[in-house]
Amino acid sequence: MAKFIYRVVSRENWEQALSTGGVPRCGNDERDGYVHLSSFETVRETAGLYFTPDEEPLVLEIDGEALGKALRWESVESRGGALFPHLYADGIPVMAIVARIEL
């Protein structure tokens, strides 16, 4: 699969991640048991579906290889069966983030 994967976060969550060393799971992640991530092709749609301009969303570009075997690509029915990366871990380590893109 793709070398780079993406996570959309609010500015507040990003600032939290910088102080703790990782991007934690959010409510939907806790409910589903993994960190929801996006491919390059789906990240814009994800941002539009789940974030408002007030949250000042950022896109984090992540080196998928740095996440190891905890990263899995799985079909998501609610998004037309597209494959999405899911991270079966408590969060995303900041060291795996290679870029921050402001929306």
Secondary structure, 3 states (H helix, E strand, C coil): CCCEEEEEECHHHHHHHHHHCEEECCHHHHHHCCEECECCCCHHHHHHHHCCHHHCCEEEEEEHHHHHHHEEEEEEHHHCCEEEEEECCCEEEHHHEEEEEEC
